[in-house]
Amino acid sequence: MLLEDLDTEIQAFSDHNLDINDPSREVLTKGMLKFGGKWNKSISALNETHLDYTQEIEGIQVRFYNAPPPPSCRIEEVDEIIPAQPQRIEKRKKLICNEV
């Protein structure tokens, strides 16, 4: 099976959702390579210094929950201009990566 090689505990599974919680960077990388495709990233609700990676695969929502960012990246709070009327600035968390 595809998931057996990940060498981690699958912590949540239902008919349409598969969660792999708190994966190490190694498990995350291995899993993303096995599943392939394009992964969506978002700041984790559990820990603002970590990310959630999600992708729908054959009708199942796969999520690596609360994973560390790549070694060359960090999450910072930045001021972002919101072009509404009137214009305003909000603080938001963003993934910032160093160029390699």
Buried (B, 14 or more C-beta within 10 A) or exposed (E): EEBEEBEBEEEEEEEEEBBBBBBEEEBBBBBBEEBEEEBEBEBBEEBEEBBBBBBEEEEEEBBBBBBBBBEEBEBEEEEEEEEEEEEEEEEEBEBEEEEE
